[in-house]
Amino acid sequence: MTIGILAHVDAGKTSLTERLLHTSGVIDHVGSVDRGDTQTDSHELERRRGITIRSAVVSFTVGGVKVNLIDTPGHPDFISEVERALGVLDGVVLVLSAVEGVQAQTRLLMRTLVKMRMPVILFVNKIDRTGARHHDLLAEIRAELAHALVPLTTVEGIGRPGAQAIIRTVGPHDPDFAAELAEVLADHGDEFLARYLDDGTTLAAHDYTEELVRQTRQALLCPVFFGSAKAGAGVDALLEGITRLFPVDRAGDEGTLQGTVFKIERGWAGEKVAFVRLRRGSLGSRSRVSVFRRDQHGSVVELPGRTTVVEVFDRGSTVVEARARSGDIAKVWGLKDVRIGDRLGSADALGREHRFAPPALETVIRPTRRGKMPELHDALVRLADEDPFINVHKDDQEGTISVSLYGEVQKEVIATTLADDFKLDVVFEDTRVVCVERPVGTGESVEEIDGRSKTVFWATVGLRVEPGAPGSGVVFRRSVELGSLPRAFHKAVEEAVRATLKQGLEGWEVLDVLVTLTHSGFASPVSAAGDFRKLTPLVLMNALKQAGTQVYEPVSRFELEVPAENAGAVLLNLVECGAVPETTRGQGCNCLVEGTIPARTVQKLEQRLPGLSQGEGVMVTRFHGFQPVVGPVPSRRRSDLNPVDRAEYMLRVFGRA
């Protein structure tokens, strides 16, 4: 099986990973995040900062069950790493601190896991810390994360050194547990409820256990374990729960190969190494394999590939060269053009949906030394192999490179990585939000081949632009007969439409737009696909100018926890930053505020928050949608041939500018 460890930052997930490896006999010494000697935080930057930046894989075996464990980052700036891991997991251990309890990032993660119907085990860590809670924390978890909970351990000595987690079982030692467990199981198990209420049937302990396993695997309830990762309390019970409650792969070679690439790193010679989770079939060294992905239009593309070396995770982070089978995570060499998200062997379940929003920020990045721009671009392209969400964009007209970001910490990590791994010192321009444009009306434009005058483009293209359904992106359709143009010309028009709409009238991507091809024509044998590619941007932008566009800015939903005595000052600053607080409620000594805030002011509030909350405020944001820009309309410098200005476009197309 493959499981993930997820948590709010500092909840102790990396420490839990170390303890699981130690308890299962993989390592003799439990590493420490503070000392920088853990199995999963292997990168020098991770050791220096004391946080997980890249997902890491380790493996261990318990009771004959092989478990691949993916340790993911907890910091929200690296949520894309969590995104990639979720697609290959059988279950998740969501870690909470018994002291801090349910935190903002915990809620975001749990909402996503519920939406995916992912089996989840909750591990409440740090029961031996001062201020740790038990019964009231369970009530908090029920209210904010999951109503259907089954605490499978209880705690003795909560909040004191030496606190112990005691396993609960159905039997005479815990007479109340059977009734408590039955009440939760009955909510989602009609057959179990009927047997429980039948006076003529006596349920044995295994009946409760079988129903608990079934409902956990179907994500109908969440088992809860208490413990201490540092001290090892409760970890034996958690290990048993992982191997018993989560779905277990049965290794084998049956069926067509199906594997998912969820991570890419570079080998010592700079070659790509793909991390692949196998769902079906097998994969060995020096094997031919088909690679499937979706192109920018959503069509499935098949690429040939050949592996050179395949290694399988064995014990801890150790890998051995072997044939990978269903359930394994393999490191694969030889697939030169492989990308994150590719499927190997089969296009089954090749999805496009993102579970978390893409970055809403971008910045221009420059080398400090002149002449290093090509090296910087090559380095960023390599980093984009490992994290496609940074979305490297090179503007040849202006000689600049921009990247997308989730936050300022990610910017620091990129700068440090470029300095350490590529010997490149860089500076960033001010971070700005990424807006979008949407059409507000309908516009049409046509340009035809005119045999009576000098024809520049041997093509006829007519387009209509109108608002599309919210969330539809770009929809392209034809009102002309498919046979009116050769297929290659139709394809050239559609590709040009989608490429041109990456930059609208104000330079932002145009979304939720319906584009219809209304006129088409060609002159054989002189017309070529290039005529349609070059003419389409002019026609499209003319139609878009007639329709007009509205610029929208991204809006984030925020969850903010601050000490109650600082709530007043924080609320004033929220309003000053354009936020709309929607709910405010007390949570122990803290105040929890939820609402929406423009993405452009999030950084300003984050910078003020430590001073406003005595360093104790915590805020987590997630993409919520877009709202119309009020006031001056922000624009972005164009990086294409500028089809908005016909004269400039023609000069650039024909190489005179």
Buried (B, 14 or more C-beta within 10 A) or exposed (E): BBBBBBBBBBBBBBBBBBBBBBBBEBBEEBBBBEEBBBBBBEBEBBBEBBBBBBBBBBBBBBEEBBBBBBBBBBBBBBBBBBBBBBBBBBBBBBBBBBBBBBBBBBBBBBEBBBEBEBBBBBBBBBBBBEEBBBEEBBEBBBEBBBEBBBBBBBBEEBBEEEBBBBBBBBEEEBEEBBEBBBEBBBBBBEEBBEBBEEEEEEBEEEBBBEBBBBBBBEBBBBBBBBBBBBBBBBBBBBBBBBBBBBBBBEEEEEEEBBBBBBBBBBEEEEEBBBBBBBBBBBBBBEBEBBBBBBEEEEEEEEBEBEBEBBBBBBBBBEBEEBBBBBBBBBBBBBBEEBBBBBBBBBBEEBEEEEBBBBBBBBBBBBBEEEEBBEBBBEBBEBBBBBBBBBBBBBBEEEEBBBBBBBBBBBBBBBBBBBEEBBEBEBEBEEBBBBBBBBBEEBBBBBBEBEEEEEBBBBBBBBBBBBBBEEEEBBEBEBEBEEEBBBEEBBBBBBBBBBBBBBBBBBBBBBBBBBBBBBBBBBEEEEBBBEBBBBBBBBBBBBBBBBBBBBBBBBBBBBBBBBBEEBBEBBBEBBEEBBBEBEEEEEBBEBBBBBBBBBBBBBBBBBEBBEEBBEEBBBBBBBBBEBEEBEEEBBBBEBBBBBBBEEEBBBBBBEEEE
